[in-house]
């Protein structure tokens, strides 16, 4: 995660949060509390956070596959 002095956009926040390695239930709880703290729509934040996390996991899988083929 990156911590900056300037305010982050919601997209940048989701990009930072997607790297949390915790069970899905804990991740959704964290997103829920984070949305409430930031004053964002909770449902939208849960949806966006889940999408970013799934896309991040898929990207990691693809990179692993390509590294395996290279060797």
HELIX and SHEET records of a PDB file:
HELIX    1   1 UNK A   10  UNK A   17  1                                   8    
HELIX    2   2 UNK A   24  UNK A   38  1                                  15    
HELIX    3   3 UNK A   42  UNK A   70  1                                  29    
END                                                                             
